[in-house]
Amino acid sequence: MKKLCSAIDRFAYKHPNFGIPNLMKYIVIGNALVYLLSVFSSPAAVSFLAFDWAAICRGEVWRLVTFILMPGYYSLSDGIWLVLFLYFYHFIGSILEREWGTAKFTLYYLSGVIFTALGGVLGSLLSGYSLTIVGAQYVNLSMFFAFAVLYPNTQVLFMFIIPVKMKWLAILDGAFFAIGIVQSLLWGHVAGWVTPLIALANFLVFFWNDLTGAVNRQRGYVRHKNSHQTIQFKKAAEAQQRKAREQGFRHQCSVCGRTDASHPDLQFRYCSRCAGYHCFCEEHIFNHVHFTEE
């Protein structure tokens, strides 16, 4: 997986002119036009665009690609939802293309579409009946995961009203994926669980290095935090406060024994070169033998 992810990055770097600039703009416009056609005629009028293995076998090969133009909303009452999702698709897709470059973003989207179509073909062959795939909503929704990995704390207006960070929207998106997969498995709807799994697999291929790098950094942080060599300043401060309450003073010179209670005019410092926490008055902070063991 790591090699495949690195190979994609190398290809995108070596072929910057590959791809379709502003790809999501064309996807959004296509979905909007198909929606208008279905509203002013009927949903059946756009059914020739859906992925249908039986129809593809009859020669309607355009269905291998045109299913991505089907919005999933076909009535006038669904217009607000269509506008919401198309806005987010265009917003996130444009930022991902600007971050990655046209080549890598085009690869990301097209590979999701291609593998979704292959999943439909294999699912039809293995199940023995023709699968139907209407729209590339899971490929589009997988962009939320990509955006959340790159910009987890970016705040967007959900429903154009509620400010929400992308990482929380990604969690909501993940719940949507999980519900769709479970329901499809329970109902025996092959395309319903094949398409989200393929979209997730496509996301993992492109973000494998980012995800494993984040996990390794978190593990390194935990190891560093729990290491006996790491100074836990918060715990040390709390221990010092408890000790001060019990002893009646806060600082005591490790050389002369004077404290801030008995000599309030003295200044006390801690030596960074001594092992452990050792305090010294202003006369001995630079004039003492360093402690080598706690």
N, C-alpha and C positions, 0 to 999 in steps of 0.2 A: 504493500500500500504506500509506504514511504517513497519507494522508487518511482511509482506511478505518479504520485503527487509532484515529485521533483521533475519528472519528465514533462509534465504539463507546464510547469513554470519555465523550464528551458525552452519548450516550443513557443510559448507566448513571448518570451524574451527575444528569440531569434526571428520570429515572424510577427513583428508589430503591426503590419498592414493586413494581417489575416482578420477576417470577421466582418460583421455588419455594424457600422457606427450607428448609434442611437437605436439599437435593436428593440429595446422595450417600447420605444415610441411607436414603432410599427406594429408590435404585438398588441398594444393598448388600442390603437386606432382600429385594427382588424377586429378585435373583440367588440368594440363599440359599434362598428358598422353591422356586424352579425346580429348584435342585440337589437338594433333599430330595425333590421330586416325582419326579425322574428316578431317584434312588437306590431309592426304595420302589416304583417301578413299572418304568419303562424309559426310556431316552433317547428312544425313539420317541414317548413320551407327551407330550413337550414340544416336539416338532418343529414343531407348529403355530404356535410363536412365532417361528421363524426367518424371516429375509428370504428369500423365494423369489418371483422375478418371475413365474413361471408361475402360482403360486397367487394372487398379488396380482391378476393379470389375470382370474382367475376370481372375484374379488370379496372375497378375504381381505385387505382393506386394512389390518387391524390389524398385519400383519406389517411395515409400514413403520416401526412404532415398537417393537413388542414384542421385536424381535431384541436390544435392549439388555438384556433381562432374562435372556438365556441366558448362563450363566457360563463355558461352555467346558470344564467338568469335570462328569462324569456318573457316576463310579463312587465307591464308598466309599473306595478307596485314594487317590483324588485329593483327599480332604477337607482334608488339611493344606495343600496348595497353594491350595485355594480360600480357606481361612481367612486365609492369608498375604496373598494378593492383595486380598481384600475389606477386610482391616484397613488395608492401605496406601491403597487407594482412598478409604476413609472418612477416614482420617487426613489425607491430602493434600488431598482435596476440601474438608474442613471448614476447614482452614487457608487455602486459597485463597479460599473464600467469606468468611471473616472478614477477609482482607486486601483483597479487591476489593469486597466487598459482594455481596448476593444477586443483584442485577440483572446485573452483569458476569459472575459465575460461571455463572449460568443461561444467559446468552447463549453463553458459551464452550462449555459442554457441549452445549446444544441445537443450536448451529450445527454442531458436530462430528457429531452424530447425523443432522441433516437432510442435510448434505452427503455423509455416508456412504450414506444411503438414495438420494440423487440419483446418486451414483456407481454404486450397484448398478443403478439404472434405466438410466442411460446405457450402462454396461458391457454390460447385457443386450441393449439395442437395437443397439449397435454390433457386438457379437460374434455375435449371432444365436442365442444360447442363454441359458437362464435361469440367472442367477447366484444363488448362495446365500450369505448372510452370517449367520454364527452368532455373536452377541455383539458388543459394542462394546469389545473389549479394547484396540484401538489408540487409541480415543478416551480410554479410561481411562488407558492408559499414557502418552499425551501429557501428562497432568497431571504426570508426573514431570519432564518438561522445564520446564513452567511453574513448578513448585516449585523446581527447581534454579536457574532464573534469578533468582528472588526470594530464595532462601535457599541459596546454593551451599555454604556451609560448615556448614550444619545437620547434626548427626550423628544418625543413626537406627540402630536395631538390625536389621540385615538377618538374616532368618531368626530374629528375636527373640534373637539371640546375638552376631552380629558387628557391632561399631560401624563404620559406614561413613558418609562424608560424601555429601550428596545429589549433589554434582557428579560423583562417581564412579559413583553409581547411574544418573545421567542418561547417562553414557558407555556403561554396560552396556545401558541401555535403547535408546540409539541403535544399538548393535551388533545388538540384537534386531530392531529395525526393518529395518536393512540386510540382515540374513540373510533375514528374511521376504520382503522385496521381491525379492532375487536369486533365491531358491528359487522363488517364484511365477512370475517371468519365465521361468526355465528350464523349469518344468513347464507353462507356459501357463495358469496359474490366474489369471484376470483379477482376481477379487475379492481374491486374496491380495496383489496389489500396489496395487490401487486404494485399498483401505481404509487402509493405512498412509500412503500419499502424501496422502490427503485429511486425515488426522489431523495430519500434519506441516504441511500448508498452513494448516489452521485454527490451529495453534499460532503459525505465523509471522505470520498476520494480527493476532492479539491481542498479540504481543510484538515487532512490527516496530520500534516506537519504542524499546523497551528494548534490543533487540539492536543497532540502529544507533547508539544513544547510547553503549553500551558499547564498540563498535568505534571510534567517534570519540574517546572518552576515552582509549582505549589508544593511538590514533595521536597524540593530543596529548601524551600522556606520553612516547612514544618521541621525538617531535620536540623536546620540552623537554629530555629527557635527553641527546640528541645535539647540542643547540645549543651553539655556541661561547660563548654568554653564560652557560651553566649551569656552575656550579662543581662539578667532580667531586671531592668531598672525599676519597673513598677513594683515587683515583689520585694526588691531590695529597699525601696522607699517605704513600703508598708512595714517591713521588718524593722527598719530604723525608727519609724514612728512608734511602734509597739515597745521597742527597747527604750526609747526616750521616755515614754510614759512610765515604764517600770523603774528605770534608774533615776529619773528626775533630771536628766540632762540629755541633750541631743548629740553633741559632739564631744569626743574625748581624744586628746592627743595620744597616739600610740607610743610616744617616746617619754614625755614628761608626765603624762597622766592628767594634765589640767583639762577642765571641761568648760563648756560655754556657760554653765550655771555658776561655777566658782570664779571664772574670769570672763565676764560678759563683754569686755572690750577687745578680747582677742578674736582674730579671724581664723577659721579652721577650713582646711581643704583636704580633699581625698587624692591620693597619689595613683595615677593611672599605670605606673610601672610596677606597683606592688601587686602580688597575687591576692585576690580577695578584696575586701573593702576595709581600708585602713586610713584613719583620719589623723591629721597632723596639724598642730598649731602653726601660726605664721613663722615662728622661729625654727621649726623643724621640717617644714614641708620640703625645703631644698637641702636639708642637712640631716639625713637619716639613712640607715641601711635598709635597702629594699627587701620586703618580704617575698620569699620565693614559693612558699606554700601557704595554702589557706589554713 
